[in-house]
């Protein structure tokens, strides 16, 4: 089970949040392989795509492996203000506020 490789930190970054840290998952060869195999087999194998979007920053790690396995381009979705050029932006809600992600228009 993949959950056993993910550490949990209560009250981080603020009280009431149970932060799931994937650094421990990535540090385990077995856990990392299981996670990537599950993503590939349970998601992308049955949903054909021509591009994969990786969300800053953990998403870059997992999306890059999926792109390699599916031979598709990787589109980086970065936190607001981190990319140059013409952008597409979307704001979304988090447990503790909101965030905005951006991708370059010419990447899609």
N, C-alpha and C positions, 0 to 999 in steps of 0.2 A: 504494500500500500504506500502511495506517495506521501500521504499525510505524515507518516512517521519521520520523514526527512525534513519537514518544515518546522522551524522553531517559532514559538509564539511568545510575544512580549506584551503582557498586559499593561494597560494605561500608557501606551506609546503610540503616537507622539503626544497624546494628551489623555487625561483620565477618561475611561469609558471605552477606549479603543483597544482592541486585541489585535496587535500588529502581527501579521504573518510574514516572517523573514525567509526569503528563498535562498539566501546565501548558503545556508546549511545544506539545502537541496543541491545546489550547484557544486558544493564542495565534496559531495559524495558521488563517485563514479556510477554506482549502482542506482542511486536515487535520480541522478540527472538522466541517465539512460532510460529509466522507467518513465519519467515524466515526458521526455521527448517521444518515446515510443507510443505512449498513451495519446499524446496530442496528435501524432501522425495517424495512428490506427483508428482512433475514435472520432476524429474530426476531419482532417484533410483528405483522408483516403476516400471518404464518402461525399465530400463537398469539393468538387473540382474548382480550382481557382487559377487565375493568371498572375496574381500578385498577393503578397502577404504583407500586412501592416504590423510592425512591431512598435508597441508603445514604450516610450522612454520610462525607465531604463531597463527594467527586468524583461520587458517584451522584446528588446533587441536580442537578448541571449537566446530565448526560445524560438523566436521568429526566424533568426538566422539559420538555425538547425533545420527548421521546417522548409525554408527556402532551398537549402542545400539538397534536402531529400526530394523535394518536388520539382526542383530545377526551375523555380520561379524567382522573379525579382523581389527584393526586400525594400519596402517603403518605410522610412523612419518617421514616426509621429513623435514630435518633440514638444517639450514644455514651451509655453508661450515665450516668445522673444529669443529663441535659440536658433532659428533658421532664417536665412536671407531669402530674398526674392518674393514672388507672388505666392500667397499662402491661402489655404483653406483652414479655418479655425472652428473648433467646436468646444463649447463649455459643457462640463458635466459635474454632477454632484458626487462628493465623497462623504464618508461618514463624518468628517470633521470640517466640511466646507465645500468649496468648488475649485475646479482647475480648468485650464484651457489647454487643449492639445492642438498642434498645427502640423500640416504637411505641405510640402511644396506642390503647387498646382501641376507643374510639369512632370512630377513623379507619378501622377495618376492619369 
